[in-house]
């Protein structure tokens, strides 16, 4: 890979407020649902972003697995700019060549059979809302053993599927759910084990919704064989298998779809949801329905979106896929991901490392006597050192960098990590404490 991450121009203009002033303005004008942002970012190039004070950061989060091509990739910028200069929004009364081409490309990448279709949305949570409605339709079209509609949808403990009400019902985290109850009924969360699958998946279930790798939970993959057995059981009982590839899809794990490690050919899921990396930074989501029978569950007027599948979004998706193919980024994600993971495993203070292409979770050894969560402290120390990373829990880091990240950049972070951990330890532990050598 060519290193395209030369530093973008830095510095501020005389009439632009400094970062501290902008953050104060943020708190006065934006709803505080995200808390206080740590930076005001102004521009980026490749895997590097720059803040309002002119400081550069190596971006190892990529907008939470969104910016697959990094920032300002010339091919992506050209495609979106050209489309915006030609035709922007058109609504769902019309279609465009870009929309049709992206749908055809996604179905081809999935190996979907004739009769499969795509619904375009604007985000992952919207794609999962569509899948939830698909599950409801299946419950009505295929009644349970007693002749009444199936109302149960199974999801997994530790699952994250989004923040809108339907997607939130599928999401397991109580802190997200409790303030908004009652949520749509019928969702049952089960452990991500083969035993639980066998116990709960029966003729009363309309659908099983799963992530092949639970990113928000700390990058935890499903047990080996789970998806294969889920495919068998859902078919046996007439339930849908819905695979949420919002974070894991579009090359993130070194495959177009992470679920393809176990499901392919005649054993594809009934539906696959996508977003994040699909648009390379432009908002777009999608639900793929596999086969004519499943695709026929939602008919005209039963679902919709005003913005979904608009020409700029689908042009962005086509450009993103083209660059991933032409630059060999699937293999690159596996190669550079291994460099990062091996470096993390060799760093004192880092325990278990879970790597799936360029989606990586790393457990941290918490310093003795720590007076604050260690993961967020490491995020702060990394940012001070010029790296953007994410903590999914009090002692777990998540890395999801652009797929164009170079091996040199990966090693730069690994080399800096011991000092980052030491700085974080000093921030949370009593004076004189040192970072543990083993997690």
C-alpha positions as CSV (number, residue, x, y, z in Angstrom):
1,X,0.0,0.0,0.0
2,X,1.1,3.5,-0.7
3,X,1.1,5.8,2.3
4,X,-1.5,8.4,1.3
5,X,-1.6,9.9,4.8
6,X,0.7,12.9,4.4
7,X,-0.2,15.6,6.9
8,X,-3.0,17.9,5.9
9,X,-2.4,21.7,6.2
10,X,-2.4,22.7,9.9
11,X,-2.9,25.9,11.8
12,X,-5.9,28.2,12.2
13,X,-7.0,31.4,10.6
14,X,-7.0,34.6,12.5
15,X,-10.8,34.9,12.5
16,X,-11.6,31.3,13.5
17,X,-12.2,30.6,17.2
18,X,-9.7,28.2,18.9
19,X,-10.8,24.8,19.8
20,X,-11.7,25.6,23.4
21,X,-14.0,28.4,22.2
22,X,-15.6,26.2,19.7
23,X,-16.2,23.4,22.3
24,X,-17.9,26.0,24.5
25,X,-20.1,27.1,21.7
26,X,-21.0,23.4,21.1
27,X,-22.2,23.0,24.6
28,X,-24.4,26.1,24.2
29,X,-26.0,25.1,20.9
30,X,-26.1,21.3,20.5
31,X,-28.2,18.8,22.5
32,X,-26.0,17.0,25.0
33,X,-26.9,13.4,24.0
34,X,-23.2,12.7,23.1
35,X,-21.7,14.4,26.2
36,X,-18.9,16.8,25.6
37,X,-16.8,16.1,22.5
38,X,-13.1,15.9,23.1
39,X,-12.0,17.6,19.8
40,X,-13.1,19.9,17.1
41,X,-11.8,18.3,13.9
42,X,-11.5,20.5,10.8
43,X,-10.0,18.3,8.1
44,X,-8.2,15.1,7.3
45,X,-6.2,13.2,4.8
46,X,-5.8,9.4,4.6
47,X,-5.6,8.1,8.2
48,X,-4.7,11.5,9.7
49,X,-7.2,14.1,11.0
50,X,-6.4,17.7,12.2
51,X,-8.1,19.6,15.0
52,X,-9.0,23.3,15.2
53,X,-5.7,24.1,16.9
54,X,-3.7,22.5,14.0
55,X,-2.7,19.2,15.8
56,X,-2.6,16.0,13.8
57,X,-3.9,12.6,15.0
58,X,-3.6,9.1,13.6
59,X,-7.2,8.1,13.3
60,X,-7.6,4.5,14.6
61,X,-11.4,4.7,14.9
62,X,-12.4,5.9,11.4
63,X,-15.6,7.5,12.6
64,X,-16.5,4.2,14.4
65,X,-15.7,1.9,11.4
66,X,-17.2,4.3,8.9
67,X,-14.4,5.9,6.9
68,X,-13.2,2.8,5.2
69,X,-11.0,4.8,2.7
70,X,-9.8,7.2,5.3
71,X,-10.4,10.9,4.9
72,X,-10.6,12.8,1.5
73,X,-9.7,9.8,-0.6
74,X,-9.4,11.4,-4.1
75,X,-11.4,8.7,-5.9
76,X,-14.3,9.0,-3.3
77,X,-14.2,12.8,-3.3
78,X,-14.4,13.0,-7.1
79,X,-17.3,10.5,-7.3
80,X,-19.4,12.3,-4.6
81,X,-18.5,15.8,-6.0
82,X,-19.4,14.8,-9.5
83,X,-22.7,13.3,-8.4
84,X,-23.7,16.3,-6.3
85,X,-22.9,18.6,-9.3
86,X,-25.1,16.4,-11.5
87,X,-28.1,15.2,-9.4
88,X,-28.6,15.3,-5.7
89,X,-31.8,14.3,-3.9
90,X,-34.7,12.8,-5.9
91,X,-37.0,11.1,-3.3
92,X,-38.3,7.6,-3.4
93,X,-40.7,8.5,-6.2
94,X,-37.8,8.0,-8.6
95,X,-34.6,6.0,-8.9
96,X,-31.2,6.6,-10.4
97,X,-28.6,4.6,-12.3
98,X,-26.3,4.8,-9.2
99,X,-29.0,3.3,-6.9
100,X,-29.6,0.4,-9.3
101,X,-25.9,-0.2,-9.8
102,X,-25.1,-0.3,-6.1
103,X,-28.0,-2.7,-5.3
104,X,-26.8,-5.0,-8.1
105,X,-23.2,-4.8,-6.8
106,X,-24.2,-5.6,-3.2
107,X,-26.2,-8.6,-4.2
108,X,-23.3,-9.9,-6.4
109,X,-20.8,-9.5,-3.5
110,X,-23.2,-11.4,-1.2
111,X,-23.6,-14.2,-3.8
112,X,-27.4,-13.7,-3.4
113,X,-29.7,-15.8,-5.7
114,X,-32.2,-14.5,-8.2
115,X,-35.2,-12.9,-6.4
116,X,-33.0,-11.1,-3.8
117,X,-33.4,-7.4,-3.3
118,X,-32.0,-4.3,-1.5
119,X,-33.7,-1.7,0.6
120,X,-31.6,1.5,1.0
121,X,-31.7,3.5,4.2
122,X,-29.5,6.2,5.7
123,X,-27.9,4.5,8.7
124,X,-27.4,1.2,10.4
125,X,-30.2,1.7,12.9
126,X,-32.6,2.4,10.0
127,X,-31.4,-0.8,8.2
128,X,-32.2,-2.7,11.4
129,X,-35.6,-1.1,11.7
130,X,-36.4,-2.4,8.2
131,X,-35.2,-5.9,9.3
132,X,-37.4,-5.7,12.4
133,X,-40.4,-5.0,10.2
134,X,-39.4,-7.8,8.0
135,X,-39.4,-10.1,11.0
136,X,-42.8,-8.9,12.0
137,X,-44.1,-9.7,8.5
138,X,-42.6,-13.1,8.7
139,X,-44.4,-13.7,11.9
140,X,-47.7,-12.9,10.3
141,X,-47.1,-14.8,7.0
142,X,-45.8,-17.9,8.8
143,X,-48.0,-18.4,11.9
144,X,-46.8,-20.4,14.8
145,X,-47.9,-24.0,15.7
146,X,-51.1,-22.7,17.3
147,X,-52.0,-20.7,14.2
148,X,-51.4,-17.3,15.7
149,X,-48.7,-14.9,14.4
150,X,-45.2,-15.4,15.8
151,X,-44.3,-12.5,17.9
152,X,-40.9,-13.4,19.3
153,X,-37.7,-12.0,17.9
154,X,-34.5,-13.4,19.4
155,X,-31.4,-11.2,19.8
156,X,-28.3,-11.8,21.8
157,X,-27.1,-10.6,25.1
158,X,-24.5,-7.8,24.7
159,X,-26.0,-7.0,21.3
160,X,-26.0,-3.5,19.8
161,X,-28.3,-2.8,16.9
162,X,-29.1,0.9,17.1
163,X,-30.9,3.7,19.0
164,X,-34.3,4.1,17.3
165,X,-37.1,2.3,19.1
166,X,-37.2,-0.9,17.1
167,X,-33.4,-1.3,16.9
168,X,-33.2,-0.3,20.6
169,X,-35.6,-3.2,21.4
170,X,-33.1,-5.5,19.8
171,X,-30.2,-3.9,21.7
172,X,-29.3,-5.6,25.0
173,X,-27.7,-2.8,27.1
174,X,-30.1,-1.8,29.9
175,X,-28.6,1.7,30.2
176,X,-29.7,2.4,26.6
177,X,-33.1,0.7,27.0
178,X,-34.5,1.7,30.4
179,X,-35.0,5.4,29.9
180,X,-37.3,4.7,26.9
181,X,-39.4,1.8,28.0
182,X,-41.8,0.4,27.0
183,X,-40.0,-0.6,23.9
184,X,-41.6,-2.7,21.1
185,X,-42.6,-6.0,22.6
186,X,-41.6,-9.5,21.7
187,X,-37.8,-9.3,21.8
188,X,-36.0,-11.9,23.9
189,X,-32.2,-11.7,24.6
190,X,-30.4,-14.9,24.9
191,X,-26.8,-15.9,25.6
192,X,-24.5,-16.2,22.5
193,X,-24.1,-20.0,23.0
194,X,-25.1,-23.0,21.0
195,X,-27.0,-24.3,24.0
196,X,-29.2,-21.2,24.2
197,X,-29.8,-21.3,20.5
198,X,-31.1,-24.9,20.8
199,X,-33.2,-24.0,23.8
200,X,-34.9,-20.8,22.6
201,X,-35.3,-21.2,18.8
202,X,-38.6,-22.9,18.2
203,X,-41.8,-22.5,16.2
204,X,-42.9,-19.3,18.1
205,X,-39.9,-17.3,16.8
206,X,-40.3,-15.0,13.9
207,X,-36.6,-14.1,13.5
208,X,-33.1,-14.4,15.1
209,X,-31.0,-11.2,14.8
210,X,-27.2,-11.5,15.4
211,X,-24.0,-9.6,14.8
212,X,-21.2,-12.0,13.7
213,X,-18.8,-9.9,15.8
214,X,-20.2,-7.8,18.6
215,X,-18.2,-4.6,18.2
216,X,-19.9,-2.4,20.8
217,X,-19.4,-5.2,23.4
218,X,-15.7,-5.2,22.9
219,X,-15.2,-7.1,19.6
220,X,-16.4,-10.5,20.6
221,X,-17.1,-13.1,17.8
222,X,-19.9,-15.6,18.0
223,X,-18.8,-19.2,19.0
224,X,-17.6,-21.3,16.1
225,X,-20.5,-23.0,14.4
226,X,-23.1,-20.7,15.9
227,X,-24.1,-19.1,12.5
228,X,-24.2,-22.5,10.8
229,X,-26.5,-24.0,13.5
230,X,-28.6,-20.8,13.5
231,X,-29.1,-21.2,9.8
232,X,-30.2,-24.8,10.3
233,X,-32.6,-24.1,13.1
234,X,-34.2,-21.0,11.6
235,X,-35.0,-23.0,8.4
236,X,-36.3,-25.9,10.4
237,X,-38.7,-23.6,12.4
238,X,-39.6,-21.1,9.7
239,X,-37.8,-18.2,11.3
240,X,-35.7,-15.6,9.6
241,X,-31.9,-15.4,10.2
242,X,-31.0,-11.7,10.1
243,X,-27.3,-10.9,10.3
244,X,-26.3,-7.3,11.3
245,X,-23.2,-6.5,9.4
246,X,-23.4,-2.8,10.0
247,X,-20.0,-2.7,11.7
248,X,-18.4,-5.8,10.3
249,X,-19.5,-5.5,6.6
250,X,-17.8,-4.0,3.6
251,X,-14.3,-5.3,4.2
252,X,-13.9,-4.4,7.9
253,X,-12.9,-8.0,8.8
254,X,-11.0,-8.8,5.7
255,X,-14.1,-10.1,4.0
256,X,-17.0,-8.3,2.3
257,X,-19.2,-9.9,5.0
258,X,-17.9,-11.4,8.2
259,X,-20.7,-13.9,8.2
260,X,-19.3,-15.4,5.0
261,X,-16.8,-17.3,7.1
262,X,-19.7,-19.7,7.9
263,X,-22.6,-18.8,5.6
264,X,-22.3,-18.9,1.9
265,X,-23.9,-20.5,-1.2
266,X,-27.3,-22.0,-0.3
267,X,-26.8,-21.1,3.3
268,X,-26.9,-17.3,3.2
269,X,-28.8,-15.4,5.9
270,X,-32.4,-14.3,5.0
271,X,-31.4,-10.7,5.5
272,X,-28.1,-8.8,5.9
273,X,-28.0,-5.2,7.2
274,X,-25.2,-2.8,6.3
275,X,-24.1,0.8,6.9
276,X,-21.0,2.4,8.3
277,X,-18.3,1.5,5.8
278,X,-20.7,1.1,2.9
279,X,-20.7,4.8,2.1
280,X,-17.1,5.4,3.1
281,X,-18.3,8.4,5.2
282,X,-21.5,9.4,3.3
283,X,-24.6,8.3,5.2
284,X,-26.1,5.2,3.7
285,X,-27.5,2.0,5.0
286,X,-29.0,-1.1,3.3
287,X,-30.9,-4.2,4.0
288,X,-30.4,-7.2,1.6
289,X,-33.2,-9.7,1.5
290,X,-32.1,-13.1,0.2
291,X,-34.4,-14.9,-2.2
292,X,-37.9,-14.2,-3.6
293,X,-39.9,-15.5,-0.7
294,X,-38.1,-13.3,1.9
295,X,-38.1,-10.3,-0.4
296,X,-41.8,-10.6,-0.9
297,X,-42.5,-10.1,2.9
298,X,-42.4,-6.3,2.5
299,X,-44.6,-4.9,-0.2
300,X,-45.4,-1.5,-1.6
301,X,-46.4,1.0,1.1
302,X,-45.2,-1.1,4.0
303,X,-41.9,0.6,4.5
304,X,-40.1,3.6,3.1
305,X,-37.6,6.5,3.5
306,X,-37.3,9.9,1.9
307,X,-33.5,10.1,1.7
308,X,-32.6,6.5,1.4
309,X,-30.6,5.4,-1.7
310,X,-30.2,9.0,-3.0
311,X,-27.7,9.5,-5.9
312,X,-24.8,11.0,-3.8
313,X,-25.0,8.2,-1.2
314,X,-25.1,5.4,-3.7
315,X,-22.4,7.0,-5.8
316,X,-20.3,7.1,-2.6
317,X,-21.0,3.4,-2.0
318,X,-20.0,2.5,-5.5
319,X,-16.8,4.5,-5.2
320,X,-16.0,2.9,-1.9
321,X,-16.4,-0.6,-3.2
322,X,-14.4,0.2,-6.3
323,X,-11.4,1.4,-4.3
324,X,-11.6,-1.6,-1.9
325,X,-11.4,-3.9,-4.9
326,X,-8.8,-2.0,-6.9
327,X,-6.4,-1.4,-4.0
328,X,-6.8,-4.9,-2.5
329,X,-8.0,-3.6,0.8
330,X,-9.6,-6.9,1.9
331,X,-6.3,-8.6,2.1
332,X,-4.7,-5.4,3.3
333,X,-7.1,-5.2,6.3
334,X,-6.2,-8.7,7.3
335,X,-2.4,-8.0,6.9
336,X,-2.3,-4.7,8.8
337,X,-4.8,-5.9,11.4
338,X,-2.4,-8.8,12.2
339,X,0.4,-6.3,12.6
340,X,-1.6,-4.2,15.0
341,X,-2.9,-7.3,16.9
342,X,0.6,-8.9,17.2
343,X,2.0,-5.6,18.5
344,X,-0.7,-5.3,21.1
345,X,-0.2,-8.8,22.3
346,X,3.5,-8.0,22.8
347,X,2.8,-4.9,24.9
348,X,3.0,-5.2,28.7
349,X,-0.4,-4.2,30.2
350,X,-2.4,-5.6,27.3
351,X,-4.2,-8.9,27.8
352,X,-6.5,-10.7,25.4
353,X,-6.6,-9.3,21.9
354,X,-9.4,-10.2,19.5
355,X,-8.7,-9.4,15.9
356,X,-11.0,-9.6,12.9
357,X,-9.3,-7.8,10.1
358,X,-9.1,-4.2,11.1
359,X,-11.7,-4.6,13.9
360,X,-9.7,-5.2,17.1
361,X,-10.6,-5.4,20.8
362,X,-7.9,-5.4,23.4
363,X,-8.4,-6.0,27.2
364,X,-6.2,-3.9,29.5
365,X,-4.7,-4.7,32.8
366,X,-6.2,-2.2,35.3
367,X,-3.6,-0.6,37.6
368,X,-3.9,-1.5,41.2
369,X,-5.8,1.2,43.1
370,X,-7.2,2.8,40.0
371,X,-9.6,5.6,41.0
372,X,-11.3,5.9,37.6
373,X,-12.1,3.6,34.6
374,X,-8.8,2.8,32.9
375,X,-10.1,2.4,29.3
376,X,-11.3,6.0,29.0
377,X,-8.0,7.2,30.6
378,X,-6.1,5.3,27.9
379,X,-8.2,7.0,25.3
380,X,-7.3,10.4,26.8
381,X,-3.6,9.6,27.0
382,X,-3.7,8.3,23.4
383,X,-5.3,11.5,22.2
384,X,-2.7,13.6,24.0
385,X,-0.1,11.5,22.2
386,X,-1.7,12.0,18.8
387,X,-3.8,8.9,18.4
388,X,-7.6,8.4,18.3
389,X,-8.8,5.2,19.8
390,X,-12.0,4.1,21.5
391,X,-12.9,2.4,24.8
392,X,-16.0,0.1,24.8
393,X,-15.8,-0.5,28.5
394,X,-13.8,0.3,31.6
395,X,-10.9,-1.8,30.5
396,X,-11.3,-2.6,26.8
397,X,-10.0,-0.7,23.8
398,X,-11.5,-0.9,20.3
399,X,-9.6,-0.1,17.1
400,X,-11.4,0.2,13.8
401,X,-9.0,2.3,11.6
402,X,-9.4,3.1,7.9
403,X,-8.8,0.1,5.7
404,X,-6.0,2.2,4.1
405,X,-3.9,2.3,7.3
406,X,-0.3,1.4,6.6
407,X,1.9,-1.0,8.5
408,X,4.2,1.8,9.4
409,X,1.3,3.7,11.0
410,X,0.2,0.6,12.8
411,X,3.7,0.1,14.2
412,X,3.8,3.8,15.2
413,X,0.9,3.3,17.5
414,X,2.3,0.1,18.9
415,X,5.6,1.8,19.7
416,X,3.8,4.6,21.4
417,X,1.5,2.4,23.5
418,X,3.7,1.6,26.5
419,X,4.1,5.4,27.2
420,X,0.3,5.9,26.6
421,X,-0.4,3.1,29.2
422,X,2.1,4.7,31.6
423,X,0.5,8.1,31.2
424,X,-3.0,6.6,31.8
425,X,-1.8,4.8,34.9
426,X,-0.5,8.0,36.3
427,X,-3.8,9.6,35.7
428,X,-5.9,7.0,37.5
429,X,-3.7,5.3,40.1
430,X,-2.0,6.5,43.3
431,X,1.4,8.1,43.1
432,X,4.1,5.6,42.5
433,X,1.8,3.0,40.8
434,X,3.0,1.4,37.6
435,X,1.1,-0.3,34.8
436,X,0.8,-4.0,35.3
437,X,3.0,-6.2,33.2
438,X,0.3,-8.8,32.5
439,X,-3.5,-8.4,32.0
